[in-house]
Amino acid sequence: MKNYVITGSIGHISKPIAENLIKAGKNVTIITSDANKIKQIEALGAKALTGSLEDAEFVKDAFKKADVVYTMIPPLMNTSDLRGSQLKIATNYAASIRVNKIPYVVTLSSIGAHLGNGCGPVDSLAAYEKMLNKIPALNVKHLRPSYFFYNLFNQIDLIKNMGIAGGNFGNSDAKLPLVHTNDIAATAIDELLHLNFNGSSFRYIVSDFRTTEEIVQVLGKAIGKDFSWVEFTDEQQKEGLLNAGLSASHADAFTEMGIAVRTGKMFEDLYNHQPSLSPTKLENFANEFTLAYNS
């Protein structure tokens, strides 16, 4: 029986990971920053550890006696220094994995992590991949999911208030690689249960490929509303993010990521590997989008 430590509390990906590991008879500890989640975690059959991922000593202690660790860097929407906060957590993870001599790690990285720079928030995930790749004797699998379907929820206010969707990319024949969190979780579970990876490797996860025109058509049909995708300038994108209450560090990072999407740089390495598609398609997600739109 192996001891697993899961970060990400009981979010869309971490919860099904924990549930399946527990079902398989593994000892599971879940790290959360929210003490209100303790009872829910314990109800799953896992042990809860409450603390901050930016606390190096807490993370080091949390990883003690672990055979396998699943790590993810949270969205960190409340920081005014996105990259600094991301790298702090990445450094704490890497140091704790090294000092505790963890043999197996599965990380939630991202498409675009092959770049290392010019991809906004993904740049810190690329840096984290490199940190782990340098740890002797570590077997690590970096999961690189594509553009989350759930990111499209951010379009709801724009659709309701202006009758459009948009970003500083789109309006081309290029297909956006999309992924559902259920498919990410399924891939992570596969890797965590089988542990059949050695050294450092990565795995892309894609559920569907769609143009922005196809996205608005499918989602528009689902909610019964016609709307178009508008490609914003980078300045408009940043201004919109700032007006939505994001910090300057977030607005700069997500605008930069949009440029990487628009130019195709974010997806270049994905196309070199051609992963098999996961099950969830845009039409499946449209049901969830409709519920969120109407809520």
Helices and strands as residue ranges (DSSP letters): E 3-6, H 14-23, E 27-32, G 35-37, H 38-44, E 47-50, H 56-62, E 68-72, H 82-99, E 104-108, H 122-133, E 139-145, E 147-148, G 149-155, H 156-162, E 164-167, E 176-179, H 181-194, E 200-205, E 208-210, H 212-223, E 228-231, H 234-243, H 248-263, G 265-267, H 268-273, H 282-294
